[in-house]
Amino acid sequence: MDIATIIGLLFGLFLVFFGMSEPGSFTPPDTFFNLRGLAIVLGGTFAATLVNYPLKNVIGMLKVSLQAFSNGTAFNHMEVIDELAEYSEQARKKGLPSLETILDGIDNHYLQMGLENAILERDPKKLENFLNNELNSMIDRHTNGQEIFYNMGSYAPAFGLLGTVMGLILMMTRQAATSTVDSYATGAQDSMSALLQGMGIALVTTFYGVLLANLLFIPIAGKLKARSDAEVHGLNIIKAGILSIHSKEHPLIMREKLLTFVDKDTRKAARQATD
């Protein structure tokens, strides 16, 4: 589990509950809990998502959302660079076909597939196009998942506002139907109290929409984007390494090239370790 996501959600909910609570008490008023308002926001958001995207994409979204709560795929840049340097050394000594014996032991699918095609493909341009296409395809899949959550983050406040408007319309029409000149003259204070109470209930749906959008949907989209960017950065290292192996660059030259992908401190430590 990703501890940052869990802490963020729990801390955000705590602050919301603290803000809703009465002074001197940690118990929010019942006014903030309205099942109809929550149904309008969640149901409307989900319905709009179904209208906007194919069903398989929406179902896939549920699976993708779990990645925001997991630690993600561990990717140690230096370990990958060292691994690619070993493969480069083997390819220079024994030839590219010798790498076929180690393909089954490679866990990273992109690395395994890239080396396999490097063995079979002689044209470096075709190999690079293949690696780019695979990488772009993965980016597109990740972007689709992020886009769904970003759009849900825009749908939720809109349906919250819709629920508020619906509540205000019902409140005003009922108030108008039950008010008379005599009742207004004798019970203006009670009428105003009922009006304010109804307005508070109507605004709860906007509260739900803003809360879900800014504490759940948009942050999940942002977390998925950060995970995707980190994975793409790692795969770019692998792509550059595969192309270097295919072009039979010296392992030391390839290693220096791949070190440009890591931060300055990691690069410095790696160079000191090889000196």
N, C-alpha and C positions, 0 to 999 in steps of 0.2 A: 504493500500500500504506500502511496505517496503521502508522507506525513504533512507536507506543506498544504496540499489540497484539503486534507481533513481539518487541519488547524485553522485554515482560512475560513472554511464553511462554518465550523463551530464558533469561532470568534465572531464572525459576522452575524450569526444567529443570536449569539449572546448579546451583542450590542443592540440588535433590533429589539429583542425582548426587554432589555434594560431601558431602551427608549420608550417602549410601549407601556412599561409598568407605571403604576400609580406612585406618587412620591411616598417614600417610606415603605414601599412594598415591592416585591419582585414578581407579583402576579399581574399579568396583562389583563385589561378589561375584556369581558366577553364580546364587546363590540368588534374587536379585531378578528374574531373567528366567525366566518360566514361561509358555509359550505356552498351556497349558491354562487357567491362571488368567486370562490376558488374554482368551481366547476366551469364558470364562464371563461376565466382566464386560461386555465389548463386545457380545457376542452377546445376552446377557440384556437389557441396556439397550435394544438395538435392537429385540428381540422385544417387550418391554413397550411400547415406543413405538408399534410397529405395532398392538398390541392396543388401545391407548388412542386412537389417532388414525387417520383415514382415510389410505389410501395416498397420495393426492395431497398431503395436508398434510405427510407425512413426506418425500416427494420434494421438495416446495417448501422444506422445512427446509434441505436441502443448498444450495440456491441462496441462501437467506436468510443462511446462515452465512458466505458469502463477504463479506457486507456488513461483518462485524466486522473483516475484514482489509483493507478498502478505506478510502479517506479520506472516503467518503460524499459526499453532494451538497453542494457549496459553496453557502452561503447568506449573503450579505452583507446584513445588515438595513438598513443605510443606503442601499445601492444600490436595494433594493426599495422603500424609502420614497420615495426620489427619483423612481423610475420611476412609482410610483403618483401622486405629486404632479403629474408631467407629464401623465399620463392624465386626472387630475382637471381640470387647466387646459384641456386640449383639449376635454373633455366640456362644460365650462362655456361655452366660446367657440363651439364648433361643434355641440354636442349629443351625446348618448350614441351615436347611430348612427354618428358619425364614427370611433369607436373600432374599428369593424369592419375598417377598412383596415389596422390594425396587429396584428390578432389572429394572423396567420400568422407574424409575426416574434417572437412571445413564446415563450420556451423552456419556462417553467414551465407545466406542464399545468393545475394548479389555478388559476393566475392567468388563463390563456387561457380556460378553461372558465367561470370565474366572470364574467369580463367579457362573454363571449358571452351568458350568461344574464342579465346585468344589462342588456344591450341589448334583449333580447327580453321580459323580465319587468317588468311595471309595479308589481306588488304587492311592496313591500319585505319583507313577512313571508314570502312564498313564496320570494323570493330567499334570504333568510337561512336558511330551512329547507333549501333545496337545498344551500347551502354547508356547513351543519352536517352534513347527511347524508353528503356526500362526505368531509368531514373525519373523521367518526365511523367511516365504512366503512374508511378508511385506518388509523385507530387500531386497529380490530378486527383487521385483517390483520396489523399489526405485533405486536399483543398475542399472537396465536396463535403466531407464530414464537418470541417470547420464552418463552411458556408451555411449548413443547415442550422447549426447552433447560433451563429450570428443572426440569421434571419428569425429564429425563434426568440432571440433577444429583442428584436424589433416588433414582433407580433404581440408579445406578452403585454407591454405597456398599452398598445393600441386596444387590445381586448379589455384591459383594465379600464381604460377610458370609456369603452363601449358599455361595460357593465355599470359604470358610474352614471352615464347618460340615461341608461335604462332605468336605474334606480331613481334618478331625479324626476324623470317623466312620470313614473308610477306614483312617486311621492306627491308631486304637484297636482296630478289629476285627482288623487284620492282626497287631498287637502281641499281642493276646490269643490269637490262633490259633497263634502261633509260640513263645509263652512257656510254659515248664513250671517245675515246682518246682526241678528240677536246674539248668536253664539260668539260672533267675533267681538261684539261689544262687551260681553260678560266674561269671555274666556280667552282673551287675547294672549295672556301669558302662557296658558296651557297649550294653545295652538302654536305659539312660537317654539315652545319646548319640544313639541312633537315634530315640528318642522326641522329643527336643528338635529334632533336624534335621527330622523330619517336621512338627512343629508350626510351625517357621519357614517351611517351604514352604507349609503350609496358610494362613498369615497373609498370604502374598504377594497373594492375591486381594483381601483387604481393603485392602491398600496400593494396588493398582491402582484400586479403586473410589473411594477417597478422593482419589487423585491426579487421576483424570479428572474427577471432580465439581468439585473446587475449583480446578483449574488450567485446565480447558477448558470444560466445559458451563455452569457457573454464571457464570464471567466473560464468556463469549460472550453469554449472555442479558443480563447487565448492560450490555455494550457496545451491544447492539441496542436496549435500552431507552433508553440515553443518546442514541443516534442518533435514535430515534423522537421523543423528547421535544424535541430540538433542531429537528427538521423540523416537528413540530406547532406549536411556538412561531413559527416562520417563517410557516407557513400561516395562523396566527391573525392575523398582521400583514396578510397579503394579504386575508383575509376582512374585517377591519375597514376596509381601504382600499377594497375593492369596494363595501361597503355605504355608505361615505361618498360615493363617486363616484356611486352610484345615487341617493342622496338629495340630490345637488347641493350638498354642503357646500363652503365656500370652501377652496381648496387649502391655505391657511395653517392653517386650523382643523383640517383633516384631518391635516396634517403634525404638528401639536402632539399630536393624539390618538395618532398612530402612534408618536411618540417615547416614549410611556409604556411601550412594549414593550421598549425597549433599556435598557442599564445607564446609570447616572448620568453616568459620564465621557463615554460616546459621545453622550449627549443634550446635554451641555454643549458638547462640541466641535462638534456639528451646529448648535447655536444660534449659537455664535460665528462659524461660517462663513457664516451667512446674515445676520448683522448688518452 
